[in-house]
Amino acid sequence: MINCLSATTVHYDNGYEDEYMIQEEEWDRDMLLDPAWEQQQRKTFTAWCNSHLRKAGVQIENIEEDFRNGLKLMLLLEVISGERLPKPDRGKMRFHKIANVNKALDFITSKGVKLVSIGAEEIVDGNVKMTLGMIWTIILRFAIQDISVEETSAKEGLLLWCQRKTAPYRNVNVQNFHVSWKDGLAFCALIHRHRPDLLDYSKLNKDDPLGNLNLAFDIAEKHLDIPKMLDAEDIINTPKPDERAIMTYVSCFYHAFAGAEQVAETAANRICKVLGVNQENEKLMEEYERLASELLEWIRRTTPWLENRTPEKTMAEMQRKLEDFRDYRRQHKPPKVQEKCQLEINFNTLQTKLRISNRPAFMPSEGKMVSDIASAWQGLEQAEKGYEEWLLTEIRRLERVDHLAEKFRQKATNHENWASGKELFLSQKDYETATLTEIRALLRKHEAFESDLAAHQDRVEQIAAIAQELNELDYHDVAAVNQRCQSICDLWDKLGTLTQKRREALERTEKLLETIDQLFLEFAKRSAPFNNWMEGAMEDLQDMFIVHTIEEVQSLIAAHEQFKATLPEADSERQAILGIHNEVQKISQSYGIKASFINPYSTITTEELLNKWEKVKKLVPQRDSALQEEMARQHAHERLRRQFAAQANLIGPWIQTRMEEIGRCSLEIGGTLEDQMTQLKQIEHVIVAYKPNIDKLEGDHQLIQESLVFDNKHTNYTMEHIRVGWELLLTTIARTINEIETQILTRDAKGISQQQMNEFRSSFNHFDRKKNGAMETDDFRACLISMGYDLVRSFTVEFARIMMLVDPNATGIVSFQSFIDFMTRETADTDTAEQVVASFRILAADKPYILVEELRRELPPEQAEYCIMRMPPYAGHGAPPGALDYTAFSTALYGESDL
C-alpha cells in the first residue's frame, strides 16, 4: 500500500511558523465557502482521513459529526504522525469532548502550526467551516508541507513538481490547483509519466474531460491505492474547482510516486556521475595529446640547432651564437621544463583517476608516451651538452686567431717597410764606375747592411711561425696570410742571394780599397745593432698581449721591469756611439778635413738615434700604464670569480639540502598526507622565493662570460651544475607534490583511512631495500607475506596474478604507486559496469533497451546527448525503432568490451 504522506516527524522553526501564518491568513481570510467548494472539500477531506483511519480499522461518515468528541481526531493524528498523544478522556460530557479536541489542537500547535480562529468549542459544536479548516491545516502540515523542490516548499514545491513531470505532455499546462486540472489530462500525464503501462496517453482527447478524469481516478484507486477523493462531474461543473481539494488529491499522487521517483533519481545520479568521470577523463586525454604534440614538435625543431657545430668566421658572429644560446637557456627552455613536468603530472593524475574509477589505462597515440617524451628530451639535453663549451672554445680560438692575425700584419708591415728598396739597392752596379776609395766605402757599407740583414732574420722567422699557427687555428683568411708570408720569404731569399752576390763583387775589388776612417766604420758597426735594438724595443713596448690571470700580468710586468733595468746600459752605449760621431767632428775640425759629415758606411744618423731613443723613453711609461690597466682588469675578473664562487658555494649545498628535505618529507609516515602536503607546499614556497638568487647568479655568470673569463679556481660549481640542480629541484618538488595529491585522491576515492595509508607506506619503506622508491620482486613477495598473503612457494598462481597487476610490463620492480593501487583495490569498493547497467535498467523500466526520449527525460541534457551519441542500437528482438543498447555502452565505459 502506498501512503499518501510520510509519517516522519519534522520539527519547524519560526520561519516555517511565519509561512504557515501567511498561508492561513490568505486561505482562511474568508470563512464562508462557496457551496460547490464546500461539497468538494467534504468529499476530499473525508476520503483523505479515511485513507489513514483505515489503518486503525475505523472510518468516518460525516466529517463534522465524527470528529466532535475528539477521539477519532486524536486517532487520526496518531496514525499520520506516528506519535502517541495524551490519553483521551472517556466521558461523554461536553467538557470531556472539548478536552479531547484541545489535546488534538495542542498537538497540532506543537508541530509549529498556528491555528487561526479555530477553537475546540466550534469543533465540538459541529461547525462545518471550522472543521474543514482544521482538517485542511492537518493536511497542509502532514501531507504537503514536507514537499520541497529546488528550495521551494508546500504549495509552490508541489506545483513545481507537477509542472516538471507534465512538461513533455501535449495539451497540459499546469499553472494552478484549480482550472489547470479540469480536463483531466494533467492527472493522466502524472500517471503516465510514472506508470506508462497503466494508460496510453496518445489516445486521450482534450475534449473529453469527463472520460479523462474518471480514467485517472479509477486507475489511481485500483492500481495506486489512492482513494477516489473527487467526483469528475463536480470538477467539470464548477467554474473554479476548490484549490484545497485538488491539492490534497494531488499530494497523494506525489507521495505515491515519491519512492519510485527517488529510485530513478538515484539511478540517474549514478549514471551522471559515471558519465561525468568519463567526460572529464576524455578532456584530460585530449589535453595530454595536445601538450605532448606541442612539446615534441619544439624538441624536434630545437635539437638540430643544438647539434650544429659549424663555426663562424668572426668573433661577432660566434658571440651572437652564444647570446642566442643564453636566450634559449634563460627564456625558451625553462617553460618547456615546466611543460614536460606538468605533462608527466597530468599523465599520472589521469592514470590514477582511471584506476580509481575502474577504467582501463590511457594509452597515448603512437610516439607520444611519457617514455617517448623522456627519450626525446634526453636527446635534446644530449645535443645541448657541450654546446656552450664548444661555443666558448671557439670564441677563445677566434680571439687567439684575431690576435695573431693583427700581430702578423704589424710584423709583416714593418718588415716590408724595411725591405722596401733593398732589392734595388743590392742590384745596382755602382762599383763599376767608383773609385777605389768609393769601392772600399761600399764594401764597408755592405758589411753594415749584412749586419742589419742578419738582425732581421728573427723577424722573418717570427712572421713565418705566426702564419703557421694561423694555419693550424683555421684562420678564415689564411690564404691571404700564406700568400703574404710566402712573398716575404721569397723576398728574403732573394735579398740573401743578392747580398751574397754583391759581397762577392765588392770583395773582388777589395784590393782597391784604402783604409777608411775607422771612426766612421766603428760608428756604423755600433749604431746598426743599437738601432736594431731600439726598433725591437719599440716593437716589444707596443706589442699586444692577451692574459687571463693576475699571474700572467705579473709575469709581463716582471719582464718589463727587467727591460727597464737594461736602459742605463743602453744609454751608455748610446752616449758612446754619439761620442764616436763627436770624435769624427773633432778630428775633422782639428786637422781641417773638408770631407762630408755624412757617414759613408751607415744610413743611420745621430738625429735618427736621438729620435728613436726619445720614442723608447716615451713608450716605457705607456707600457707601464697598459700593464697596470691590465692588472686592474684581471683584479676585476678575479672579483667576478670570487663573487660567483661565493654565491655558487651557497646555492649548490642549498639545492642539495632542499632535495634531502623533499626526500625525507616524502618518506615520513607519522603524520597525515595533508601534513606532508603542507610541508611540501612550504618547501615549494621556499624554493620559489629562492629563484632571485638563481637569477642573480645567472647575471654574474653572464658578466664573467662577457669578460671572457673561462676558469674559476674558487668553486667546484659551474653554472651548468647549478642549472641542472635547480631544474631537478623544481621537477622533484612538483612530482612529489603530485604523488601526494595522487595518494590523497586514491585514499579519498577508495575510502582508505589515513592509518591504512601510513601502514602501506611503512610496509613499502621497510621492503624498499635499496631506498630508491621501488621494491624488487623478492622484496615485494616478502612484503605480501608479512601482510598475511599465503605465498609459501616461490612462484604461485596467486603471486603471478598479483605481479601481472602491479608490474604489467614485467620490469621486475614495483613502484609505490603500483603498490598503493593494488592495496586499494584489495581493500576498497568502486563503481562497476554491473552497477551502471542496473541504473540504466531502472530508468528503462526494466527493459533490456532504453529509448532516446527516456534518456532525455531522466538525464540532464549534456549527459543525455553524450549517451545518445555513443550508445549502439539495440540488436535484440521486440525493440521499437531507435532503441539503444545500454548494456554494451556500460561495459565499454569500463573497458570490458570493444565498443
LOGULO-97244 format. One record per residue (C-alpha): x, y, z. Coordinates in steps of 0.02 Angstrom, whole numbers, plus 50000, padded with zeros to 5 digits. Layout:
% residues N
XYZ/...
//
This chain:
% residues 899
500005000050000/500675017249953/500375030350089/499765047550041/501005055850159/502595052350256/502445048250440/504145055650479/504145068350619/504805085250563/505255099950675/504945117650613/505755133950663/504985151250672/505225153550485/504015139450449/502795146350577/502795162950486/502475153850322/501005144950398/500315161450459/500435169050287/499605154050206/498215152950333/497855171550329/497705170350140/496705154050130/495585157450282/495295175950255/493515172150203/492755158750316/491235157550203/491475143750073/490655142549904/489365128349917/490195118949774/491895120749856/491195115150024/490495099549940/492165095649858/493095098350022/491885087350120/492135072949998/494015075149976/494435077950159/493325063450213/494175051650088/495875057850141/495515054950326/494815037550292/496365032850191/497315034450355/496005029550483/495755012750397/497495008150457/496755008750631/495184999350575/493965014050584/493215027050469/492095042350468/490475045550376/490085063650420/491635074450443/490855087450559/489935074550668/491255060950683/492605072450750/491515081250882/492055070451030/493905072050980/494275053150990/494395049650804/495285066250781/496635060950906/496735043750823/496955051850651/498395062450716/499245047250794/499115037350630/499795051050517/501165056850639/501725040050709/501705047750884/500675044751040/499505058351101/498965060451285/497665047951346/495925054151294/494505057451415/493185043751401/491725053551467/490275059151357/490005076151434/490335091851333/491865096551435/492615078951401/492415081751214/493165099251225/494645092251322/494975078851189/494845091451046/496025103151139/497275088951157/497205086550968/497355105250937/498805106651060/499695092650967/499465101850802/500095117850881/501625108450949/502115104750769/502395123250734/500665126850665/499675142050724/497815138650715/496905154350659/495135156650731/494925138050764/494335133250940/493845116751020/492065123051056/491695125850868/492305108150827/491275100550968/489765110550909/489965103350733/490435119550644/490725113650465/491825128350414/492935126550568/493045107650549/493545108650366/494815122350407/495575111450543/495705096050428/496475106950293/497765113050420/498185094750461/498305090250275/499405105450244/500555101250389/500725082450366/500425079350180/501025094950088/502215104950195/503655092350177/503625093349987/505145103049928/505815105349751/507305116849719/507185125549887/505325129049869/504085121649990/502255117550017/501105123949881/502495130649767/503505114649784/502025103549741/501565114649594/503375114449527/503415095449542/501815094049440/502465106149308/504075096449285/503255079549273/501935085149148/503035096849044/503325084448900/501445081048875/500405089848746/498865099848799/499455100348980/499945116949060/499875116349250/499835134149318/498735131849474/497735119449577/496015122949505/495635125949320/497265117949258/496545100949310/494775102149241/495065092449079/495885077749172/497425077449060/498575083549199/498045068649310/498295056549164/500005064149124/500585061649304/500065043349297/500835040149125/502475048749173/502745036349316/501725021249258/501595021549067/500955003649074/499305009249153/498645020349012/499015026048833/499125044948840/499185046848649/497385040748638/496665053648759/495545067748696/495605085248771/493765087348727/493285072548839/493645079349014/492395067649098/493185052149021/494925058349061/494515062149245/493605045749275/495015036049192/496315044349304/495255042349464/494895023949428/496705019549390/497295028949546/496075019449656/496365002449577/498245002349546/498985016049654/497965013749814/497385031949807/495555033049859/494345042349747/494255059349831/493385069449693/491925067549575/492275071049392/490575079349372/490885091349516/492535096949442/491825099349268/490275108549325/491215120449440/491965135849354/493425135449476/493675118949570/494155120049752/496025122649768/496185113649935/495295098149870/496385097349714/497985099949816/497505086349938/497165073849799/498745078649701/499815076949858/499285058649865/499965056349689/501595064549745/501795052649893/501275037749788/502645041049660/503975048249776/504785031549817/504925025349638/505465042649582/506845042649713/507495025949647/507515032849469/508365048749528/509695038649618/509985028349461/510095044149356/511315051949479/512425036649472/512415037049282/512785055749280/514235053149398/514965039249290/514715049249129/515465064749211/517025054849256/517145048449077/516935065749001/518225073349117/519455059449078/519195061748891/519585080348908/521175076049005/521675063748868/521415076748731/522395089648831/523825077248856/523885073448670/523925092048627/525295096248753/526325080948703/526235085548518/526755103548551/528215098548663/528845085148543/528725097448398/529755110248496/531065096848536/531135091548352/531425109748300/532705113548435/533815098048433/534595100748259/535035118648309/535975112348463/536835098648362/537505111048235/539365113548272/539775123648115/540955137648172/540755155548112/542195165348038/542145180648152/542095183748338/540505194248324/539555180248237/540095167348367/539615179148509/537885180948430/537765161948433/538255162048617/536935175248656/535615165048562/536075150048670/535945160548828/534215166448773/533755148148746/534325143248921/533545158349008/531925160748911/531485146248797/531975130548891/531325134249070/529485134949014/529735118748919/530475110649076/528885115649167/527805109349023/528695092449024/528495090949214/526665096249204/526375083749063/527055069549171/525995075549318/524425076349208/524775058849141/524995051649317/523445060649381/522425054349232/523005036249257/522595037549442/520845044049404/520595030049278/521165016949405/520085024449542/518555024549428/518935006649373/519265012149193/520585004949075/522265013749074/522545027948950/523675023748803/524265039548711/524485039848523/525995031348449/527565041248487/526755051648624/527035040548775/527875048148928/529365037148888/529405044048709/529415061848776/530775057248902/531815049448763/531605064748651/532035076048798/533585065648833/534105067848651/533845086748670/534935087548826/536245076548743/536315088948600/536345103348722/537765095448822/539405103048770/538625115748651/539015130348765/540775123448797/541045122048609/540465139948585/541675146548718/543115136248649/542775142648475/542685160648539/544345158248628/545085151248465/544445166048366/545125178048496/546855170048477/546685169848288/546225188348281/547685192548395/548915182548289/548215189848128/548465207548192/550215203248254/550615195548084/550025211247995/551075222648105/552675212448090/552405209347905/552115227947875/553685232747974/554735220247881/554035225247711/554375243447751/556165238947796/556405228247641/555675241447527/557025246847402/558315234447467/558165223747311/558535238747200/559965243847314/560775226647307/560525225447118/561395241747072/563165241146995/563865257347062/565505248847100/565915247646916/566215266346899/566765270047078/568475274747131/569495263847245/569035274347395/567215273547348/567315254647322/568065252247493/566695263047565/565405252547475/566135236747550/566065243647724/564325249447692/563865232047631/564565224347790/563445235647891/561975230347782/562375211947811/562365215347997/560675223347979/560075209047868/560595196047998/559665205848132/558055204048029/558205185148017/557235182748181/555825193848120/555585183747962/555575167748064/554295175348184/553185180248037/553275162547966/552905155048138/551375166048159/550755161347985/550975142948028/549965144948189/548585153948094/548535139047976/548375127148123/546985137748202/546005137848038/546035156748014/544645161647895/545795171947780/547275160247793/547565160547604/547985179147608/549125176347759/550035162147671/550205172347513/550925187147606/552075176147709/552685167347553/553015184147471/554045189647622/555035173247623/555345174147436/555955192047452/557045187047600/557845173047500/558115184747354/558885197947467/560045184647537/560575179447363/560815197447307/561795201347465/562945186847434/563215191847254/563565210047299/564825204847432/565715193847307/565785208447185/566475220347315/567745207847382/568435205347208/568875223647211/569395223847396/571235225847343/570715242747277/570045248447448/571055260147558/570975261947741/569485272247778/569095282247931/568965269248071/567875280448173/566525280748038/566645262048024/566575259848212/565055271348216/564205261148083/564575244648168/563945250248338/562495260848281/561715247348173/561425234448312/560955248248433/559715254948308/559045237348283/558905235248473/557895251348485/556755245748345/556495228948431/556195237748597/554885248948515/554055233648440/554055224748609/553405240148701/551975241648575/551685222848563/549895217348605/549625204648741/548235192648796/548175186648976/546845178049080/547565178449256/548415190349376/549945179149373/550135181349185/550045200249204/551315199549344/552465189549229/552335203049095/552655216649224/554195207349287/554865205849108/554545224449082/555475228649242/556945218249181/556905228049018/556905244549113/558405238549211/559395237449046/559015255348998/560545263049091/561705251248997/560855255448834/561005273948873/562865271548900/563015263248729/562035277448651/563195290348727/564715280448668/564045279948488/563685298548495/565475300748563/566165292348406/565205304848300/565865319148406/567645312548388/567425312548199/566925330648204/568375334748324/569675326248210/568925334548058/568995351448141/570735348548216/571535342948051/570465353547938/569705338947843/568425345147718/567535328547695/565665327347710/564965323947885/563825310447811/564445293447864/564775283847705/564635267147796/562945269347877/561245276647836/560935279248022/561125297048081/561355303948254/559685312948238/558835296348199/559645288348351/559105302748462/557305302248396/557155283648420/557905284548594/556635297848643/555245286948574/555855272048676/555865282848834/554085288548794/553455270948762/554115264248929/552835273449040/551465269748914/551885251248932/551855253449121/550115261049111/549455247448995/550105233649109/549345242049262/547675243649172/547765225249127/548185221349308/546635231049364/545585221649235/546225204849297/545855210149476/544085214349419/543975197049338/544575189349500/543215198649594/541935191849472/542615174249501/542535176149690/540805184149682/540145169749576/541015156849685/540315164249846/538535162649781/538785145849695/539565138249852/537975143249946/536695138949812/537415121749772/537275114949952/535605124049973/534875114549825/535555098149894/534795101850066/533085105349989/533195089049890/533555079750053/532085088550139/530925083149998/531575065350012/531305064950200/529585072650186/529015060150054/529575045650165/528755051850327/527445040350398/526865047850564/525775062050501/524345063050376/524525065250189/523845082850214/525265086250337/526505080050206/525655090950075/525775106150191/527635102950219/527945100650033/526965116549992/528025125950118/529605118950038/528925123549867/528595141349930/530385142449994/531045135949827/530015148449725/530585162549840/532405157149811/532275159749622/533015177649628/534645170249693/534755159049539/534365173849427/535725184249511/536965170049488/536465169249305/536825187849291/538545185849372/538895171249256/538445181749106/539635195549164/541015182549180/540705175849005/540585193248930/542285196949011/542955180848930/543395173049098/543505154449068/544025146449233/543695148449419/544785140049548/543705146249693/542245134249666/541865116949601/540135122649544/539875128349366/538335137449306/537845121449216/537915111849381/536785124749463/535575124849316/535415105949313/535205105349502/533895119149501/532895111049361/532985094249452/532405102549613/530895110649527/530455094249443/530655084249604/529555095549712/528195095849577/528245076949555/528255073749743/526755085349770/525865076449628/526255059549709/525485065349875/523985072749782/523785056049693/523855046849859/522545058649933/521465056449779/521655037549792/521335037449979/519765048149970/519055039849816/519345022349882/518845026150061/520565021750129/520935028450303/522485038350347/523035024350461/522935011950317/523935023750205/525255025150342/525305006250358/525515004450169/526935017250169/527785008950319/527724991750237/528364998550071/529805008150153/530324992850253/530474981750099/531204995249988/532934988250020/533894999849905/532895015249960/532595020249779/530695020849783/530415003349714/530324985349776/531104970949680/530074955149651/530754945349800/530554960349915/528754962749857/528384944449887/529104945850064/528054961550092/526454952350042/526864937650157/527164949850301/525414957150268/524584939950280/524564933650100/524784914750083/526274913649963/527264899050033/528054893049872/529214904049766/528024906249621/526184902749649/524714906049535/524104919449655/525774928349658/525874927749469/524144935749461/524674949549580/526274952949482/525254955049323/524284968749413/525734978249490/527044975349353/526124972849187/527704976749086/528744963649180/530104976049231/530474966549392/530114981349505/528554987649595/528345006549616/527485014149767/526015020049660/525755002449591/525844995549767/524545008249830/523395004549682/523474985949719/523154988049905/521684999949875/520924987649751/521084974349885/520274984950021/519034996749933/517494995749825/517165005449665/515785007949539/515664993449419/514934990749248/513584979849327/513044994249440/512905006149292/511914993149193/510724991349342/510495010249350/510055011149164/508844996549187/507905006849318/507745021649200/507195009949061/505795002549170/506664985549173/506784984348983/508404977448905/508504993248800/508185011748826/507365024748714/508015041848665/506535050648746/506845041248908/508655047048913/508165065048880/506795063949011/507835056449151/509575063849123/510235081749110/510395087448927/512295086048916/512345068348988/510845062848886/511625068548721/513275060448772/512385043648789/511355045748630/512925049248527/513865034048593/512585020448629/512465007248493/510755001948427/509924987748522/510064971648420/508824961048518/507064955948465/505494965548505/506274982748522/505494998048438/506495008248309/507835019048388/508065007948543/509825009048616/510924995648697/511385002448869/512244986148922/513564986948784/513805005448820/514075002549007/515324988348985/516294999048860/516475012648992/517465000249098/518474992748957/517514976448959/517014977048776/517724983548610/516404996948587/
//
